[in-house]
Amino acid sequence: VIGGLVRAADRFWFRPAPPERLALLRVLVGVWALAYVGRRRRAWREVAGTDRVLFKPVGPVRLLRRPLAPAVVGVLTNLNQAANVAFILGWRHPRSGPLFAGSLLWLISYQNSWSMIYHSANLPVLHALVLGISPSADAVSLDRRRAAPRAPHWRYGTPIQLMNACTTIAYFLAGVAKLKGPLGLRWASGEALRSQVSVDGLRKEVLGSRGGPLARRMYPRLGLYRLLAVGSLALEAGAPAALAGRRPGRLWAVNTLAMHWGIYLIMGIKFRYQQAGLPFVPFFPLERALPRQRVR
Amino acid sequence: VLIIGRDDDKRLTAVVGAGLLFAVLSPIRQNWRRQPRDGFPLSYYPMFSAARREDYIVYHLLGVTADGERRPIHYSYAGAGGLNQVRRQLRRLARGGHADTVCKAVARRICERGDEALADVVAVQLVRRTYRVADYFGGDTRPVRERVFATHPVERGA
């Protein structure tokens, strides 16, 4: 029995994949991170200069006793952006990959250390860490620009399995938090979701922003909220089932992507990484988008 | 520095992978704690899990016009982070006795930015308001309770 379990685990974790699939994930996650950090450079420097009483370090930033000077944050951001470009290009990946992933973890943790944790940024950081310490530049990269393409191997498949496992665990945890929260299974009644959507819309309006485009119109329709609550709870608590195979994985990926776009339409909350489909693309054979090459 | 797949060593890859997945899953224990603590990037993802009451309390800014009208001021006048980050910061600053400093800084930024929509605002307030959610979405957007923490004049040309 134990031998059978070990073989099953081996087949699951050490599934071969072409290097191009992992490489394209490196490029996609890298481009996303470059745009994400680039667009926030100024705002993050300003945040770093706010009142020290608001500093509540999380993650690796807990090593700090007090905030860094805004100029230091600027230097770290520049370092991250440079490493990010090298990561996208696949240039000196054994060094640039870990440097990019580590600096992204530090930077986003630092920005989340000012009284608010943005949960939409957890997955990009985890995915960057996996890509940064795996051979994701063995194709579509400057490091291998003159080399012949490599054959599918588990060293390219295992990081993809790890990315998918990180993604599904994150959603599973969100489902468990709802079921273990004060409402338990009553969360699926729809009232809790309506209440969350309403409060979100209210605070956006009083803070001078705009609430979700559908929140006000949907308020009287509790049945619709019930349907959405059951659906989202099933996608979250049932997320590990997406690892059972290709078809369940892709089905879950498409539905969860649709859930994020639904959240955006109803609440106006942007989960940029999720809405771009990036946590879900590792479930698909991305390399088919590339011209076919002879493998050595 | 590449660890996953190095030297085609399945054991090393398995240990690193198992360690990562264990770490990502480990915040699940927060659900059984009396005072759960969230983190980053390892989180137990508590968003949307809390039970909301009928009333909702929120700290926010108001602009007061010369004829006494009061309307919300955009959160970006109070800080550079996102809406929810600034909202939490306003709450912490108000509770910590820093409301005056916040209103003073917001009044200064109103003068600096010269936003047309705030041209008639003569003072800034930091308030804590309680709204009845059902009433609010039924069309009655007035708060049921309010506490003004600080008021500061907008001194244009000063």
Interface residues (C-beta under 8 A of the other chain):
Chain A: D10 W13 F14 R42 A43 W44 E46 V47 T50 D51 V53 L54 V58 G59 H93 P94 R95 G97 P98 L105 I108 S109 Q111 N112 W114 S115 M116 I117 Y118 H119 A121 N122 V125 L126 L129 V130 I133 S134 P135 H153 W154 R155 Y156 T158 P159 Q161 L162 A165 C166 I169 A170 L173 A174 V176 A177 K178 K180 G181 P182 L183 W187 A192 L193 S195 Q196 S198 V199 G201 L202 R203 K204 E205 V206 L207 G208 S209 A215 R216 Y219
Chain B: V1 L2 I3 I4 G5 D8 K10 T13 A14 V16 G17 L20 L21 V24 L25 P27 I28 N31 W32 D38 G39 F40 P41 L42 S43 Y44 Y45 P46 M47 F48 S49 A50 A51 R52 Y56 V58 H60 L61 P72 I73 H74 Y75 S76 G79 A80 G81 G82 L83 N84 Q85 V86 R87 R88 Q89 R92 L93 G96 H98 T101 R129 Y131 V133 Y136 F137 T141
